[in-house]
Amino acid sequence: MLRLHLIGVAVPDPERTWDSSSSYATVDKRILRPEDVERAIEQAEQAMVQHVTQLHKGLSPVFRSFFAGDTEAAARHLIALGECHERTGRALGAQQCYRAALSLSLPLPDKGAQILALRRFARVALALGEFKDATAFYGRSADLARDADDLRGEVISRTGAGNVSMYQGRWAEAEKAYVAALELTESDAAGMLLERGQLFNNLGNVSTRTGRLPMADEWLNKALELWTKVESPVDLAVCYTNLGHLREEQGRSMDARSSYTAGLELPIPSSIKAILAADSADVCLSQGYVSEAEELARMAEEHAITSRSPYTLGHVYAHLGNLARAKGDEDGFTFYEKALQIAREKGYPSLEAETLVDYAELRRHNGGAEEAIAYLERARELFVELGSVQELATAERALAELRAEAAPPVEPVPDAPLAAAGD
């Protein structure tokens, strides 16, 4: 806990304010001042006291229910305690609660608590980048919900399974899961507006990623209409994020920026704000607003650090690398390296491929043509595996251009001299 608070208060080195390389320090390269350490210790102490209080308060109803013979209530209290741990960033503590709840609920004839415990366990596994576990737990939850005629539970579980595929960039698998979940909602469309809106968001994102822009427009327009009826700032922000990505693909940069700005104005978690700010920074950069792009990029980094989400931090660092490249600063490669490290360690192939394409552009401009070609070839392989049509086309164009630039010039063959007439 203390380490997390230290990371949160760490700052760029003030003694190197005018050193260009200091602008490209990642979170693990920041420094701590004495006053920052003191503040972090106080925050960690307060958080620990709050955690112990929360733990004791949450465990009391668990034991009361258990000793009263109400095993289902005990399991549900454990799930509630796990949710409290999630809200305070204690993913491992949440996992322990959900595992205990799962053990308690296994023998129960009513499968409601078990279905929920499996789903919560899957959600934490997804947040930690444990995709295999997340897929398995969402699958078990969906099957149990189907057998128990728990329609909403099955819809949510199948949506979760789609989200795992989406984070891995497996768009076809994600779409299949989302479509199956949406079909299930048809029998109670009015009662599952929230779930349908989330599926509209996700299907819009998948359609954009696979190059079907008119279809993406249809899905996201349905989502926007639905969010006027259902109040959910987080889901509306996700919709604005996906809409911004679509508008960028359509070449409508001003509309994309408007979408990102609208999302940033909502009361949403730091993880989503980080992505919105990073994407908005990219649009500002493309329009030539460099100082505004820098401000948004640093905002994105602060929110990413606060969120403690590895995917979000990797996404933001890839965008910070783009900003450095646009400014002509070679030191920006540190951001790409950090983004690649996160993507590879946590298993985010789409983030890895997108970062490689951008990194190749930096290497292309500073004389590393061979390295840039290698990056693009690897990105192309990943995009083929993921079925990312738009990104694959971009990578192939860049690769063709780079190979043409790197090819040695062909020496012109001199004209053969005319044969002299024989004497």
Residue pairs with C-beta under 8 A, 6 or more apart in sequence:
1 44
1 47
1 48
1 51
2 40
2 41
2 44
4 44
4 89
4 308
5 40
5 41
5 43
5 44
5 47
6 32
6 36
6 37
6 40
7 27
7 30
7 305
8 40
8 43
8 305
8 306
9 32
9 36
9 37
9 39
9 40
9 43
10 27
10 30
10 31
10 32
10 36
11 30
11 31
11 32
11 33
11 36
12 22
12 23
12 25
12 30
12 31
13 19
13 22
13 25
13 30
13 31
14 33
16 22
20 329
20 331
21 331
23 324
23 329
23 331
24 320
24 324
24 329
24 331
24 332
24 334
24 335
25 334
26 317
26 334
26 335
26 338
27 301
27 305
27 313
28 338
29 334
32 40
47 88
50 88
51 88
51 90
54 81
54 84
54 88
55 81
58 77
58 80
58 81
58 84
59 81
61 73
61 77
62 74
62 77
62 78
62 81
63 74
65 71
65 73
65 74
65 77
66 74
66 104
71 104
71 105
71 107
71 108
72 105
72 108
72 110
72 112
72 113
74 104
75 101
75 102
75 104
75 105
75 108
75 113
75 114
75 117
76 101
76 113
76 116
78 97
78 98
78 100
78 101
78 104
78 117
79 97
79 98
79 101
79 113
79 116
79 117
79 120
81 97
82 93
82 94
82 95
82 96
82 97
82 98
82 101
82 120
82 124
83 94
83 120
85 91
85 93
85 94
85 97
86 94
86 120
86 123
86 124
89 308
91 124
91 127
91 128
94 120
94 124
95 121
95 124
95 125
98 117
98 120
98 121
98 124
99 121
101 113
101 117
101 120
102 114
102 117
102 118
102 121
104 113
105 111
105 113
105 114
105 117
106 114
108 114
111 144
111 145
111 147
111 148
111 150
112 148
112 150
112 153
114 144
115 141
115 144
115 145
115 148
115 150
115 153
115 157
116 141
116 153
118 137
118 138
118 140
118 141
118 144
118 157
119 137
119 138
119 141
119 153
119 156
119 157
119 160
121 133
121 137
122 133
122 134
122 135
122 136
122 137
122 138
122 141
122 157
122 160
122 164
123 134
123 160
125 131
125 133
125 134
125 137
126 134
126 160
126 163
126 164
126 167
127 309
129 310
129 311
129 345
129 346
129 347
129 348
131 164
131 167
131 168
131 347
134 160
134 164
135 161
135 164
135 165
138 157
138 158
138 160
138 161
138 164
139 157
139 161
141 153
141 157
141 160
142 153
142 154
142 157
142 158
142 161
144 150
144 153
145 151
145 153
145 154
145 157
146 154
151 184
151 187
151 188
151 192
152 192
152 195
154 181
154 184
155 181
155 184
155 185
155 192
155 195
156 195
158 177
158 178
158 180
158 181
158 184
159 177
159 178
159 181
159 195
159 198
159 199
159 202
161 177
162 173
162 174
162 175
162 176
162 177
162 178
162 181
162 202
163 174
163 202
165 171
165 173
165 174
165 177
166 174
166 202
166 205
166 206
167 311
167 348
168 347
168 348
168 349
168 350
168 386
169 209
169 348
169 349
169 350
169 351
169 353
169 382
169 386
169 388
170 386
170 387
171 206
171 209
171 210
171 386
171 387
171 388
172 210
172 387
174 202
174 206
175 203
175 206
175 210
178 199
178 202
178 203
178 206
179 203
181 195
181 199
182 196
182 199
182 203
185 192
185 195
185 196
185 199
189 196
193 226
193 229
193 230
194 230
194 232
194 235
196 226
197 223
197 226
197 227
197 230
197 232
197 235
197 239
198 235
198 238
200 219
200 220
200 222
200 223
200 226
200 239
201 219
201 220
201 223
201 235
201 238
201 239
201 242
203 219
204 216
204 217
204 219
204 220
204 223
204 239
204 242
204 243
204 246
205 216
205 242
205 245
207 213
207 215
207 216
207 219
208 216
208 242
208 245
208 246
208 249
208 390
209 388
209 390
209 391
210 387
210 388
210 389
210 390
211 389
211 390
211 393
213 246
213 249
213 250
216 242
216 246
217 246
220 239
220 242
220 243
220 246
223 239
223 242
224 239
224 243
227 235
227 236
227 239
233 266
233 267
233 268
234 266
234 268
234 269
234 272
236 263
236 266
237 263
237 266
237 268
237 272
237 276
238 272
240 259
240 260
240 262
240 263
240 266
240 276
241 259
241 260
241 263
241 272
241 275
241 276
241 279
243 256
243 259
244 256
244 257
244 259
244 260
244 263
244 276
244 279
244 280
244 283
245 256
245 279
247 253
247 255
247 256
247 259
248 256
248 279
248 283
249 390
253 283
253 286
253 287
256 279
256 283
257 280
257 283
257 284
257 287
260 276
260 277
260 279
260 280
260 283
261 280
263 272
263 276
264 273
264 276
264 277
264 280
269 307
270 303
270 304
270 306
270 307
271 303
271 304
271 307
271 309
271 312
273 299
273 300
273 303
274 300
274 301
274 303
274 304
274 306
274 307
274 309
274 312
274 313
274 315
274 316
275 300
275 312
275 315
275 316
276 300
277 296
277 297
277 299
277 300
277 303
277 316
278 296
278 297
278 300
278 304
278 315
278 316
278 319
278 320
279 319
280 296
281 292
281 293
281 294
281 296
281 297
281 300
281 319
281 323
282 293
282 319
282 322
284 290
284 292
284 293
284 296
285 293
285 322
285 323
285 326
290 323
290 326
290 327
293 323
293 326
294 323
297 316
297 319
297 320
297 323
300 316
300 319
300 320
301 313
301 316
301 317
301 320
303 312
303 316
304 312
304 313
304 315
304 316
305 313
307 313
310 342
310 345
310 346
311 342
311 346
311 348
311 351
313 342
314 338
314 339
314 342
314 343
314 346
314 348
314 351
314 355
315 339
315 351
317 335
317 336
317 338
317 339
317 342
318 335
318 336
318 339
318 351
318 354
318 355
318 358
320 332
320 335
321 332
321 333
321 335
321 336
321 339
321 355
321 358
321 359
321 362
322 358
323 332
324 331
324 332
324 333
324 335
324 362
325 332
325 358
325 361
325 362
325 365
330 362
330 366
332 362
333 359
333 362
336 355
336 358
336 359
336 362
339 351
339 355
340 352
340 355
340 356
340 359
342 348
342 351
343 349
343 351
343 352
343 355
344 352
349 382
349 385
349 386
350 382
350 386
350 388
350 391
352 379
352 382
353 378
353 379
353 382
353 383
353 386
353 388
353 391
353 395
354 379
354 391
356 375
356 376
356 378
356 379
356 382
357 375
357 376
357 379
357 391
357 394
357 395
357 398
359 372
359 375
360 371
360 372
360 373
360 375
360 376
360 379
360 398
360 402
361 372
361 398
363 369
363 371
363 372
363 375
364 372
364 402
364 405
369 402
369 405
369 406
370 406
372 402
373 399
373 402
373 403
373 406
376 395
376 398
376 399
376 402
377 399
379 391
379 395
380 392
380 395
380 396
380 399
383 391
383 392
383 395
384 392
